[in-house]
Structure formats: C-alpha cells, structure tokens
C-alpha cells in the first residue's frame, strides 16, 4: 500500500464511491486498487511520503482508534465480522474504523461494533488520526492468506486467535425478505410442499464454477425432496438461462430478482439448504446456520469452511497431467492449466466429483444442523463421562472425539455387512472409496501370494520382527483369504485364522488348505481355536470393532504368558494428515462409519493396550516412503533467480526429485509418519529388546521397499 497525492482536481466515481478530490489531497491506496484507476486518472496522482501509524501488535485498545485497512470482496468482508465483533467486545471503549470497497460495504453497514466505514482509497486524514492500523489488503497469493481459513486469517491479523462465535454476522433487509418470500412460497406451493435448495453453481472464477451438467445430475438425485432455485447475482453470469435450457435443468431461476447482495441474503435465509461453489454464498449460509455443501476442486474447501459447523466441504480427489487436487491456484493466476490440456472449459478436478457424493454430503449437512441428537454418555474406551465433542458427520453417522484419551468413535455404532463389502454393494459413500475388499479375493498360487503381500510396506516391516519373536501357535484375527497366515507359516508359526466373510474364509480353506473358521467374535470360536497362542495378529481390525477394549481383553486372555499381540490400524498422524491436517469429509478414503467405527492416535492405542492388561507396549508405523510423502505434499515448479540475475525455470519434476532426495533420512528413521500404525503388546515379561528390533525393522524395510535388495 502507498500514499498518493492529487496533482489536480479530480471528480471520480470509483470502487463504489464518489470522490471530490482537490489538489494536494492525499489517499492511501492498496496497490492493486491503484492499478484499477483509469490511466488518465492515475497520472493525476503522484506518490508521496507520509508516515503511517504503527501496525497493531495486540496492544490494549480502550480509548484508542484502530483502522482496519481492507478492500475485500463480499465474502471476505463477511469473514471479517467475527474478528471485528470480538475485538470490540474485548475493548468496548475503542473506536473501530474499517475501510472497504463500495461493493462489499452493504454487508458491513449497520453493524453496531463498527464505528465508521471509510472508502478505499482512504483519505489520509482518516489514516493519520488512527493510533494503530491493521493491513488486510494485498493478501491473495501470500502464504499467510493461502494457509489459513478466511475467518482465522482476520482473527490472526487482529491478534485474537479465538472468538466466542466464528460465523459471520448476516444482516437481513426485512423489506427485501418479504418481497422474496412471496416468490419462495409460490415455489413451495407449486412443488407440493418440497423443501427449497439454493444452488449457487457460479463462482468468482471459472476455476471453481460447477459445470451445469453436474448441476443437472445433482438435481435428479434431490428432486423427490427438494425444489432447487438459482439465485445468481446479475453481474455473475448472463448465460444461466441458456445453461438451464441446454441441460434440461428444472431449477427455478430467480437470478432476475437478484438486484444486489441483499436479495441473495434474503434468498439464502428463505432456503432450507444450500449447495454452492461461491464463497460469498457459503459465508452467508454459514452465518444463517443453513445446512450447506461447499464444492471445491482447485482450492481446499477447508480453508473456506473449517470454522463452520453447518457446512460439509466436498473436495476433489483428482490426479491429472499437470496437477494433484487441490492445486491452490487462484483466478488471478490465469486459466486452469489442466482444463487447457484436456481442451475443456471447467476444471477437471471438479468434474471428477461424483454427483452422489454431493447428495450424500447434503444429507450429512442436514444432520449437522440438528440441535437434538443422541450423544454418548461416556467414552467407549476410557469411560470419560464429561462433554464429548462432535468431530464430524460423515456417511450418515456422527463421529465424536474423546477429550480425555483422544479416541474417535461413532455413536450410535453402525454395523458393517462384510459380505456386502466384499461384493462392493455399498449404497452410500463407501461406494466411492478405494476399500480393497474385492481385490482381496483375487488370489494367486501360494508362492506368488506370499511374495505379493510380503513386498507391501505394511507387511514388509514385520519381516524382521517375525524372525525375532518365539514361534508357536499364531491366530490371525480378520484373516481374509489367509495371505498373512501364509507368511507366518513360512516363518515357522502354526497359523490359525478367524474371518467374518464366508467368501474369504472359503478361499483360505479350499485354495491354501489353511485352518480358518468363520466367526465375528471370539465367543464363536471352536474349542480347538480357544487354546492359548504365542502370537495373535489383527491387521486393520481394531477400527472395525464396536467394543475395542473388550476385544483387546479377549486377545489378552487368549495369549499364553510371554505371548505377543501384533496389530495395525490407520494412523491418525500419518504424513499426509500431519502435512495437511486431518481433513474432514475425506469421502474417498473409507476411514469412517460403518467401515471404520473408531480412529486411533498413538497415545490412545497405547492407553487401550495397557488398560487391557498388557505389560509392554510399543507403537510405530510402517516406513515413511516416497509415495507417502507425495500424498502429503505436492511439489511445485518455480523460478530461481541466480546471483548474476538470470532466471532459471525449475520444473515441478525437478522439485519433486529434490524433495524426495532431501527427505531420505526420514524414510529410514521416521517412527510415526507411515500409512499404517502398528502396536506390539506383550503379556508378561520377555527378554527381547523390541525397541531395537522395531528401529531396525523400519530401517531395513525402507531400504528394501525404496531401493530393492540389490540382488
């Protein structure tokens, strides 16, 4: 931002304001705003040096004047309101002034905690009378802005960090509301009393706009429950009506009535739910507590919606020729490169989202707004009986997070039909996941089957461990088609298996002649299977179990003294989750009910095993490997300026190679960042140094998986 002085008299209608400027008048401009001036007007200003008030750094503000310097689109202005509201609440005797564009001004006008709204550019006299300033301009494509939600960005800029309420304040014009209510009532009446769903498929850039074809497919799914309406602002798109005709979309088009933002606000208020690609509509819907689905491809939707408890953010799961979603490219960077490669208009990542996923997200959003619902009285693991907060709603289920032990668990529990899972006959979000149940049935002859599974990182890491622990009877819980039993047999164990799926158990018994019984619980085992075991294994079973503590206790009692439990489950803190945060509504992954009914942090798993009675517990993951790293980070190309001033363009593939080479020490030494989490628990006392074995197992496995055996 810079201060400019007028060299001549200027009458200017600019940025939504009328300016009567005299020679010598000074204004503070955001640099991108100054570039919007007509060329002849820009030449009528000259840059001048003026001392600005200090930037605000969290000082007490009672009796002081704070100027928040913003330009802000409508959505950005709405996202400022929690921070502005909170700072005035903390310092009621302060004066709070905010600069804003004329377009966004209506959403801030009338808010009691703002003392004055000033234009952008700002007359310098307004700047000079302030004790402190806060700069929230020129932020697009800055790392701070790109890595925080909009709500958090403004809270951070005002040194607040946490507000009592983190949804925008939305002002509804009652006259406009009454005017639009007549139209919404007619729609409801004509539809036979259906709920109204507001579709806002247009966004501020084509990067984020939803293709009309997707709109049509979603409409077909919701038609029995909702009548859809489109309420695009006049300047957004003049082709809405054409799109409706071309694709046979039945939505009522109210765009002609959207005179300004007040009409969109009223329309959201009158709707029962919202599906949007537009962030302004998202912030309005969140402020009005409407069940909302935000659909986004290029930009991670959590950066726009993570503060909103009534919003389900649906992200793309797309890998293209030039990108992996989300690419985080803003409209200011030009057209979507991937769309250009594929010679199409809309972003391919958005087109990759199945319409049914958006429909299921809408049903989950409806659950999110329910105030009265069944809550757990206590944690199913540690029995904490205080308030257990809701973590997310996904696939028609609520997932809670225990504040005492950290366990994630669904409540009420839903039971998975595993035979249905093997047939891949899901009728919910699991239909779109990469759960490999069906692939488990594609077995090979014994030698090749052992080699196939032994080379996978999650089993390869066990090879050094299996070679060191005592041999004897081994029970594989959830043995599937018996692939691990074959590995255990190779290492000298006498394997037994129990499996819920009849089809998988049949393959293990008939093809590999393995001793496997079909059972859902230990109580169903025959007497021969109830004899003590030296080792019990349970790979990716714990997260499916409805009473995990009883499950672990049953294993403890089935083990002989100095016996070993080896189990695995998805890790909460794998590299991808650590790099990107645990992404809610990751619909393609399957780490949710009824497939997974619990989630385990390392200390939660440790606590559970100690509570079950085990004397010694060790937690680790499979090695962190290059493919795992690239699930958590997407290397970008960049321009490198050399010492002599020359610019070298560094290709993304070069960056990728540098990143992977630099992280090699992590591959051999990372204890908790791999894609599968393991626990080894011991009943009684053993003389084996398991910690040393685990360290070497990770190191050996990483070397072998990444570089091979060198034979």
C-alpha angles and dihedrals in degrees: 000000000000140000116243129189124211115241094193143014110290129188104193138177101196140149091358096308139097113232126194101191126188126200110277095026111138128214135185109228131191103232094237090050092052089054089059092063116107108262095247091050093048089055089056089067130070126198114251135186116246131161113245124211114260120278113257113257102177099286121157108275108194107127091011133107119233122193116200107201111211140149097184135168116240095271093048091050091052090051090055092062099080091054094043092047093048097048092051089048090055094044107029093170095057126102112236118197124177130193114213142165117264090242093058096037096092093065091056100039114108097019105142096218095058112081097190140004114210128189129255113262090051121220102243093232087067089052096046095052091058122098092207138010133208118206115215098156132097089030104128110111092013113127093237093054095041094052102045132063112253091249091051092045093060093041088053093048090054094045093242103118095180129037126194088234122024102188124096124262108245120198115206120205103223094206091053090044092055091046092053094040091069090057094046091048090054091051092051092047094048091049094053096255100311121159117258120244117195111216115199102176096158121087135185089267136029086239089076103026116117115236111248089233089063088050090055093049092050090048091056090054097050099036097104092055107028141038106213125221130190118216107178118167113248096250094049101076136340092196099070094105091048091052091051092053097044095052098033092242111177097201118128109247110221093166092110089064095051098101093161143335092294090068094050090050091051091048092052090048090053095047125090095216141359137221111188146166090185116091096208089059089046093055092046091050092047091050089052093046095240120160100255140182117203111199115199138161114167095036121050102246092215087075088063103033112026093103093055120088094191096055129087110201112210113200130190124252098207136145115186139169094274106021152021115223127284094041090172091220113154125212089254090070095064134253123342106276093208091053090052091050090052091042095236137123105230127060108270091217091063091045088055093065109100112235090229090061089059090048092051089047089055091053089050091049088056088056090049094063095051109113096191116054139133112284129188114256091208142001113276090223112034096018093232104170104194128095109318108197125223112250100186147329114234135159092000093306137104119231117202129197119217109225091206107050099010096238118155111213136166119237127229091026118237121209120231121224100221096187087055089049092054089050089048092231098144117150096196140050091309088073088074099045130099094238101153100212092121093048090056088069092060096088131170134205114298102264093048092043091055092048092048095054097034090059093055110101093234092058098028089064089059096057096084089045095050090051092057106043122082118271127237140102112352125193117200109201111208090015096174109190092346101260095140091043087060090053091047091049090052089055093052103266125134099234129210125176141200121195135175097211116081092203095053093044091052092054092050093050100040103034101035100022090232124161100246128153126198107239139142095200141022089250089067094058120112120243092261089057093049095065116110120278132210090211133019119189128193114178117189091344105107094069089058096051119104096204103034098172093053088046091055092044090052089053090049092055092046092056122088118233110285087024127148134227116200115186138162136198138163110292118235091209103043115146095266092052092044092049097045103021122248099305112218119221094022087166099181097056103067097220091134141075138335089015094046118021097177137036124205133214116197095254091045091055091046091050093049094052093047090048089051088059105261115150099206127031130182124184124197142134136233112274121290102247133187095261090052091052091054091054087062103038133032111208113225131207117241144176115257118206111211126211091260091055096255117139118226118194109223113206119226089242090058090050089050092053092048092049093050093045091049093051096052093109088059092056093061099038110030111120103183111019103082127107098254126048120216136195127192111195126183129208106213127349125317132181095222116112096227094176091061092046092050093050091051092043091057092047095046093044093050092051092048097044096046103036104016127230094293093232 
